[in-house]
C-alpha cells in the first residue's frame, strides 16, 4: 500500500504505516484469441492496408490495453485523489511484471522506458576502486552513453569487445568466446544486449551467464562479474524468463514487442544490493526512512522505482499487456515471430541483390531482420516501401541497414508482399 498524501499532510502517517496491506489487483483477464492470428491482429486499431514491420519502435496498443488506459483515465478524472488512494495499483502492476518474467517478489522496479531503466542501473551501480566494465561494440547509444557517464562518475575503465565481424555468420561459440576473452579479474559489470537493434543478432544470453558463473568461481562476492542485459528487442518477442536467461539485471521497455502502454518499462534485478537508488521512491520504505532520517531499505525493485507523479493510466495498464500476451501464450508468440522472420529471411536471401545481415539461424535471431539492397540505400528503401504501404525502418547506427520486424501484427501474406516489393525496388 502506498502512503496517502492526504494522510501525511494531516499528520496521521503512523497509523497508516502500522496498517499496511496489499490490495487485490484490478486487472481484467483477457480471453484467449478464438480464431487464430487474425483474431489477435483484430485487437489492434492499425490500418489493415498497412504491412507494419516497424511496430516494435513504438507499438500500437491492443484493445485490452486501450480500454485499461481509458478506464484508469476516466477514474482519475472523476475522483483523482480517491482513485489514487483507493488501492496500491503500483504494487499490482509490479506483481504482474514479476509473474510474467518469472521474478521473485520485490525484484522489479517500474520505469518509463529502457533508457530510464539502464540509467537507474548504471548511475546507481556501486563499483569499488579498480573495478571495470565490459561491454560490446554492438550495443546501443543508451548503454554506451550510460557507461560513459558511469566512468566519468567513478573513474572505472570501460572496455568494449567485438562479438562478430560478419553478423550473418555469427556463432554462439564465437560470441561467448569473445566475452570470455574480454573478462579480467577486475570485471564487475558485463553489459550486453539480448537482440541487437543494429543487426538483429540474438545473443546466447544463457551461455554467457554460464561463462560468467565459471569465471566467478573463487571470486569474492563483491568482485563477481554481474550480467546486465538490455532486453528490449527480445522482451515480448521471445519466451525466456529471467531464470532461463540467467542474467543479474534486465532492463526493458514494455512499449515495443510487448505492445504495452507507451512510456512504460521495467528493471529486473536479483542483486539490488549492488545498486544505490538515485531517485527517491514514493514507497512506504522511502517515507519511513525519511521520517527516521535514514537511508531507505527494503526490496530493491521497490526502493529503486522512481517516485513522482506519472502518467498512471499508462503505468497501471501494463498489467493488461502482460495478461494479453499470457492469454495468447509466450511460447506461441515466440514461435510465430521466428516463423515469420525465417520466412522473410528466406524470401530476401533468394534475391541476388539482397545481402542478409541477420543470421538465418533462429537460435541467433528473433523478430528483427536487417539487410542491404544493391543499388538502393536503406533510406530510399524505407521511403519506396512506405509508398506501397509497407512500413520498415533503418538502424540508428553509423552502419545503416534496412530493418524489418516480424511480430504478431504481421502475417505470411504481408511477409510475402514485402519480399516481392523489395525485389521490385530500383
C-alpha positions as CSV (number, residue, x, y, z in Angstrom):
1,X,0.0,0.0,0.0
2,X,1.4,3.5,-0.9
3,X,1.3,6.3,1.7
4,X,-1.7,8.5,1.2
5,X,-0.6,12.1,0.6
6,X,-3.7,13.4,2.5
7,X,-2.9,11.2,5.5
8,X,0.7,12.5,5.6
9,X,-0.4,16.1,5.4
10,X,-2.9,15.5,8.3
11,X,-0.1,14.1,10.4
12,X,-1.6,10.5,10.6
13,X,1.3,8.7,9.0
14,X,2.0,6.5,12.0
15,X,-1.5,4.9,11.8
16,X,-1.2,4.4,8.1
17,X,2.2,2.7,8.3
18,X,1.0,0.4,11.0
19,X,-1.8,-0.9,8.9
20,X,0.0,-1.5,5.6
21,X,-1.7,-4.2,3.5
22,X,-1.5,-5.3,-0.1
23,X,-4.7,-4.8,-2.1
24,X,-6.1,-7.1,-4.8
25,X,-5.1,-6.2,-8.4
26,X,-7.9,-4.8,-10.6
27,X,-6.6,-6.3,-13.8
28,X,-9.4,-7.7,-16.1
29,X,-8.3,-11.1,-17.6
30,X,-8.0,-11.2,-21.3
31,X,-9.8,-14.0,-23.2
32,X,-7.5,-16.1,-25.5
33,X,-8.0,-15.5,-29.2
34,X,-10.5,-17.8,-30.7
35,X,-9.8,-17.5,-34.4
36,X,-6.0,-17.7,-34.7
37,X,-3.7,-14.9,-35.6
38,X,-6.3,-12.9,-37.4
39,X,-8.2,-12.5,-34.1
40,X,-5.0,-11.3,-32.5
41,X,-4.4,-8.7,-35.2
42,X,-8.1,-7.6,-34.9
43,X,-7.3,-6.4,-31.3
44,X,-5.3,-3.6,-32.8
45,X,-6.7,-0.4,-34.4
46,X,-4.0,-0.4,-37.1
47,X,-4.9,0.3,-40.7
48,X,-5.4,-3.2,-42.3
49,X,-4.0,-2.0,-45.6
50,X,-0.6,-1.3,-44.0
51,X,2.0,-4.1,-43.6
52,X,3.6,-2.9,-40.3
53,X,7.2,-4.1,-40.0
54,X,8.1,-1.1,-37.8
55,X,5.7,-1.7,-34.9
56,X,8.5,-2.6,-32.5
57,X,9.7,1.1,-32.4
58,X,6.7,2.4,-30.6
59,X,3.9,-0.1,-30.5
60,X,0.2,0.2,-31.0
61,X,-1.9,-0.9,-28.1
62,X,-4.3,-3.9,-28.3
63,X,-7.9,-3.4,-27.3
64,X,-7.5,-4.6,-23.6
65,X,-4.6,-2.1,-23.1
66,X,-6.5,0.8,-24.7
67,X,-9.5,0.0,-22.6
68,X,-7.5,-0.2,-19.4
69,X,-5.8,3.2,-20.1
70,X,-9.2,4.7,-20.7
71,X,-10.7,3.1,-17.6
72,X,-7.9,4.5,-15.3
73,X,-8.0,7.9,-17.0
74,X,-11.8,8.2,-16.5
75,X,-11.5,7.2,-12.9
76,X,-8.7,9.7,-12.3
77,X,-10.7,12.5,-13.9
78,X,-13.8,11.7,-11.9
79,X,-12.1,11.5,-8.5
80,X,-8.3,11.9,-8.7
81,X,-7.4,11.8,-5.0
82,X,-9.9,9.0,-4.2
83,X,-8.7,6.8,-7.1
84,X,-5.0,7.4,-6.2
85,X,-5.6,6.4,-2.6
86,X,-8.1,3.5,-3.1
87,X,-5.6,0.8,-4.0
88,X,-1.9,0.2,-4.4
89,X,-2.0,-0.2,-8.2
90,X,1.8,0.2,-8.5
91,X,2.1,-3.0,-6.4
92,X,-0.4,-4.8,-8.6
93,X,1.5,-3.7,-11.7
94,X,4.8,-4.8,-10.3
95,X,3.4,-8.2,-9.3
96,X,2.1,-8.7,-12.8
97,X,5.5,-7.9,-14.2
98,X,7.2,-10.3,-11.8
99,X,4.8,-13.1,-12.7
100,X,5.3,-12.5,-16.4
101,X,9.2,-12.6,-16.3
102,X,9.4,-15.2,-13.6
103,X,11.0,-12.9,-11.0
104,X,10.6,-13.0,-7.2
105,X,8.6,-10.5,-5.3
106,X,10.3,-7.2,-5.0
107,X,12.8,-7.8,-7.8
108,X,11.2,-5.5,-10.4
109,X,11.3,-1.7,-10.5
110,X,8.9,0.3,-12.6
111,X,10.3,2.7,-15.1
112,X,9.3,4.9,-18.0
113,X,11.5,3.2,-20.7
114,X,14.5,1.0,-21.3
115,X,16.7,4.1,-21.3
116,X,15.5,5.1,-17.8
117,X,16.0,1.5,-16.6
118,X,19.6,1.5,-17.9
119,X,20.2,4.9,-16.3
120,X,18.9,3.8,-12.9
121,X,21.1,0.7,-13.1
122,X,24.4,2.2,-14.3
123,X,24.1,5.6,-12.5
124,X,23.5,3.7,-9.2
125,X,25.9,0.9,-9.6
126,X,28.3,0.6,-6.7
127,X,31.8,0.0,-8.0
128,X,34.9,-0.5,-5.9
129,X,38.2,1.2,-6.8
130,X,39.8,-0.6,-9.8
131,X,36.7,-2.5,-10.9
132,X,36.0,-2.5,-14.6
133,X,33.0,-2.6,-17.1
134,X,33.0,-4.9,-20.1
135,X,30.6,-4.1,-22.9
136,X,30.5,-4.7,-26.7
137,X,30.9,-2.6,-29.9
138,X,27.3,-3.6,-30.9
139,X,25.4,-2.0,-28.0
140,X,23.0,0.9,-28.5
141,X,23.6,4.5,-27.6
142,X,21.6,4.2,-24.3
143,X,24.1,1.6,-23.0
144,X,27.2,3.2,-24.3
145,X,26.4,6.7,-23.0
146,X,25.2,5.5,-19.6
147,X,28.5,3.6,-19.3
148,X,30.4,6.8,-20.3
149,X,28.7,8.7,-17.5
150,X,29.4,5.9,-15.1
151,X,33.1,6.0,-16.0
152,X,33.2,9.8,-15.5
153,X,31.5,9.4,-12.1
154,X,33.6,6.5,-10.8
155,X,36.8,6.5,-12.8
156,X,36.1,2.9,-13.8
157,X,37.6,1.7,-17.0
158,X,35.0,0.7,-19.7
159,X,36.2,-1.8,-22.3
160,X,34.5,-2.9,-25.5
161,X,34.8,-6.2,-27.3
162,X,33.6,-7.1,-30.8
163,X,31.5,-10.2,-30.8
164,X,31.5,-10.8,-34.6
165,X,32.7,-9.2,-37.8
166,X,30.0,-10.6,-40.1
167,X,26.7,-10.7,-38.2
168,X,25.2,-13.1,-40.7
169,X,27.9,-15.6,-39.9
170,X,28.0,-15.1,-36.1
171,X,28.0,-18.2,-33.9
172,X,27.2,-18.7,-30.3
173,X,30.7,-20.1,-29.6
174,X,32.3,-17.1,-31.2
175,X,30.1,-14.7,-29.2
176,X,30.7,-16.4,-25.8
177,X,34.4,-16.8,-26.5
178,X,34.7,-13.0,-27.2
179,X,33.0,-12.2,-23.9
180,X,35.2,-14.7,-22.0
181,X,38.3,-13.3,-23.6
182,X,37.3,-9.8,-22.6
183,X,36.9,-10.7,-18.9
184,X,39.6,-9.7,-16.4
185,X,39.7,-10.3,-12.6
186,X,38.5,-6.7,-12.2
187,X,35.4,-7.1,-14.4
188,X,32.4,-6.2,-12.3
189,X,29.8,-5.4,-15.0
190,X,29.2,-7.2,-18.2
191,X,26.8,-5.0,-20.2
192,X,25.2,-6.7,-23.3
193,X,22.1,-6.5,-25.4
194,X,19.8,-9.5,-25.9
195,X,18.9,-8.8,-29.5
196,X,21.0,-6.2,-31.4
197,X,18.9,-3.5,-33.0
198,X,21.9,-2.8,-35.3
199,X,22.0,-6.3,-36.9
200,X,19.2,-8.5,-35.5
201,X,21.8,-10.8,-33.9
202,X,20.3,-12.5,-30.8
203,X,22.9,-13.2,-28.1
204,X,23.1,-16.6,-26.4
205,X,22.5,-14.9,-23.0
206,X,22.2,-18.2,-21.1
207,X,25.6,-19.4,-22.4
208,X,27.1,-16.0,-21.5
209,X,25.7,-16.3,-18.0
210,X,27.1,-19.8,-17.7
211,X,30.5,-18.5,-18.8
212,X,30.4,-15.8,-16.1
213,X,29.4,-18.3,-13.5
214,X,32.5,-20.2,-14.3
215,X,34.7,-17.1,-14.2
216,X,33.2,-16.1,-10.9
217,X,34.2,-19.3,-9.1
218,X,36.5,-18.3,-6.3
219,X,35.8,-14.6,-6.6
220,X,34.7,-12.6,-3.6
221,X,31.0,-11.8,-3.7
222,X,31.7,-8.1,-4.3
223,X,34.1,-8.9,-7.2
224,X,31.8,-11.2,-9.2
225,X,31.1,-10.2,-12.7
226,X,27.3,-9.4,-13.0
227,X,25.5,-9.8,-16.3
228,X,23.4,-6.7,-17.2
229,X,21.1,-7.0,-20.2
230,X,19.3,-4.5,-22.4
231,X,16.4,-6.8,-23.2
232,X,14.0,-4.6,-25.1
233,X,14.1,-6.4,-28.5
234,X,13.8,-9.8,-27.0
235,X,11.2,-9.0,-24.4
236,X,7.7,-9.9,-25.6
237,X,9.1,-11.5,-28.8
238,X,10.9,-14.4,-27.0
239,X,9.5,-16.6,-24.2
240,X,12.6,-16.8,-21.9
241,X,12.1,-16.0,-18.2
242,X,14.8,-14.2,-16.3
243,X,15.7,-17.5,-14.7
244,X,16.1,-19.1,-18.1
245,X,18.3,-16.2,-19.2
246,X,20.4,-16.3,-16.1
247,X,21.1,-12.6,-16.1
248,X,21.5,-10.5,-13.0
249,X,19.7,-7.4,-14.3
250,X,17.3,-6.9,-17.2
251,X,16.3,-3.5,-18.5
252,X,13.4,-3.2,-20.9
253,X,10.6,-1.0,-22.1
254,X,7.2,-2.6,-22.4
255,X,6.0,-0.4,-25.3
256,X,7.7,-2.4,-28.1
257,X,7.3,-6.1,-28.7
258,X,5.1,-6.5,-25.6
259,X,2.7,-3.9,-27.2
260,X,2.2,-2.4,-23.8
261,X,1.4,1.2,-22.8
262,X,3.6,3.9,-24.3
263,X,6.1,5.4,-21.8
264,X,6.5,2.3,-19.6
265,X,9.2,-0.1,-18.7
266,X,10.8,-2.3,-16.0
267,X,14.1,-3.0,-14.5
268,X,14.6,-6.5,-13.0
269,X,17.4,-7.2,-10.6
270,X,18.5,-10.1,-8.4
271,X,21.5,-8.3,-6.9
272,X,20.0,-5.0,-5.9
273,X,22.5,-4.6,-3.1
274,X,24.9,-3.6,-5.8
275,X,22.8,-0.6,-6.9
276,X,22.1,2.6,-4.9
277,X,18.8,4.3,-5.6
278,X,19.3,7.6,-7.5
279,X,15.7,8.9,-7.4
280,X,13.6,8.9,-4.2
281,X,10.8,6.4,-4.4
282,X,7.3,7.2,-3.2
283,X,7.2,3.9,-1.3
284,X,6.4,3.2,2.3
285,X,10.1,2.3,2.7
286,X,11.2,5.6,1.3
287,X,8.9,7.6,3.6
288,X,9.7,5.6,6.7
289,X,13.4,6.3,6.0
290,X,12.7,10.0,5.6
291,X,10.7,10.1,8.8
292,X,13.6,8.4,10.6
293,X,16.3,10.3,8.8
294,X,17.9,7.2,7.4
295,X,18.5,5.7,4.0
296,X,15.6,3.5,2.7
297,X,15.9,-0.3,2.9
298,X,13.7,-3.0,1.5
299,X,13.1,-4.8,-1.7
300,X,15.3,-3.3,-4.4
301,X,12.6,-3.2,-7.0
302,X,10.5,-1.0,-4.8
303,X,13.1,1.5,-3.5
304,X,14.6,1.8,-7.0
305,X,11.3,2.7,-8.6
306,X,11.5,6.5,-9.2
307,X,8.9,8.5,-7.3
308,X,6.9,11.4,-8.5
309,X,3.6,11.6,-10.3
310,X,3.4,9.6,-13.5
311,X,1.0,9.0,-16.4
312,X,-0.6,6.5,-14.1
313,X,-3.3,5.4,-16.5
314,X,-0.4,4.1,-18.7
315,X,1.6,2.6,-16.0
316,X,-1.3,0.7,-14.4
317,X,-2.4,-0.6,-17.8
318,X,0.9,-2.6,-18.1
319,X,-0.8,-5.4,-16.3
320,X,-3.2,-5.8,-19.3
321,X,-0.3,-6.0,-21.7
322,X,1.2,-8.9,-19.7
323,X,-2.2,-10.6,-19.5
324,X,-2.8,-10.2,-23.2
325,X,0.4,-11.9,-24.1
326,X,-0.1,-14.6,-21.5
327,X,-3.6,-15.3,-22.9
328,X,-2.0,-16.0,-26.3
329,X,1.0,-17.9,-24.9
330,X,4.5,-16.6,-24.7
331,X,5.9,-19.8,-26.4
332,X,3.3,-19.4,-29.2
333,X,4.2,-15.8,-29.7
334,X,7.9,-16.7,-29.9
335,X,7.2,-19.5,-32.4
336,X,5.1,-17.2,-34.6
337,X,7.7,-14.4,-34.5
338,X,10.5,-16.8,-35.5
339,X,8.4,-18.5,-38.2
340,X,7.7,-15.2,-39.9
341,X,11.2,-13.9,-39.5
342,X,12.6,-17.1,-41.1
343,X,10.1,-16.9,-44.0
344,X,11.1,-13.2,-44.5
345,X,14.9,-14.1,-44.4
346,X,14.5,-17.0,-46.8
347,X,12.5,-14.8,-49.2
348,X,15.0,-12.0,-49.1
349,X,18.0,-14.3,-49.4
350,X,16.6,-15.7,-52.6
351,X,17.1,-12.3,-54.2
352,X,20.7,-11.9,-55.5
353,X,20.5,-8.2,-55.0
354,X,19.9,-8.6,-51.2
355,X,22.5,-9.2,-48.6
356,X,21.2,-10.5,-45.3
357,X,22.8,-9.0,-42.2
358,X,20.8,-11.0,-39.6
359,X,21.7,-14.7,-39.1
360,X,19.4,-17.2,-40.7
361,X,19.6,-19.3,-37.5
362,X,16.5,-18.9,-35.3
363,X,18.7,-19.5,-32.3
364,X,20.8,-16.4,-33.1
365,X,17.9,-14.1,-34.2
366,X,14.5,-13.0,-33.2
367,X,12.0,-10.7,-34.9
368,X,14.4,-8.2,-36.3
369,X,15.6,-8.8,-39.9
370,X,18.3,-6.4,-41.3
371,X,19.5,-6.4,-44.9
372,X,21.2,-4.4,-47.7
373,X,19.8,-4.0,-51.2
374,X,22.2,-3.5,-54.1
375,X,21.7,-0.1,-55.8
376,X,19.2,1.2,-53.2
377,X,20.2,2.9,-49.9
378,X,18.3,1.9,-46.7
379,X,16.7,5.4,-46.6
380,X,15.5,5.1,-50.2
381,X,14.2,1.6,-49.5
382,X,12.2,2.8,-46.4
383,X,10.5,5.6,-48.4
384,X,9.8,3.5,-51.5
385,X,8.3,0.7,-49.4
386,X,6.3,3.2,-47.4
387,X,4.8,4.4,-50.7
388,X,3.5,0.8,-51.1
389,X,2.1,0.9,-47.5
390,X,4.9,-1.3,-46.2
391,X,6.4,0.2,-43.1
392,X,10.0,-0.5,-42.3
393,X,12.9,1.4,-40.6
394,X,16.6,1.9,-40.7
395,X,19.1,1.0,-38.0
396,X,20.1,4.1,-36.0
397,X,23.9,3.4,-36.1
398,X,26.9,4.6,-38.1
399,X,26.4,1.5,-40.2
400,X,22.9,1.8,-41.5
401,X,20.8,-1.1,-42.7
402,X,17.2,-1.6,-43.9
403,X,15.3,-3.2,-41.0
404,X,12.1,-5.2,-40.7
405,X,10.3,-6.5,-37.6
406,X,8.0,-9.6,-37.8
407,X,5.6,-9.8,-34.9
408,X,2.1,-10.9,-34.0
409,X,0.9,-7.9,-36.1
410,X,2.2,-9.4,-39.4
411,X,1.1,-12.3,-41.4
412,X,2.5,-14.6,-44.0
413,X,0.7,-12.6,-46.7
414,X,2.4,-9.4,-45.6
415,X,5.8,-11.1,-45.4
416,X,5.4,-12.4,-49.0
417,X,4.2,-8.9,-50.1
418,X,7.3,-7.3,-48.6
419,X,9.6,-9.8,-50.3
420,X,8.0,-9.1,-53.7
421,X,8.2,-5.3,-53.0
422,X,11.9,-5.5,-52.2
423,X,12.6,-7.5,-55.4
424,X,11.0,-4.7,-57.4
425,X,12.9,-1.9,-55.8
426,X,15.2,0.1,-58.2
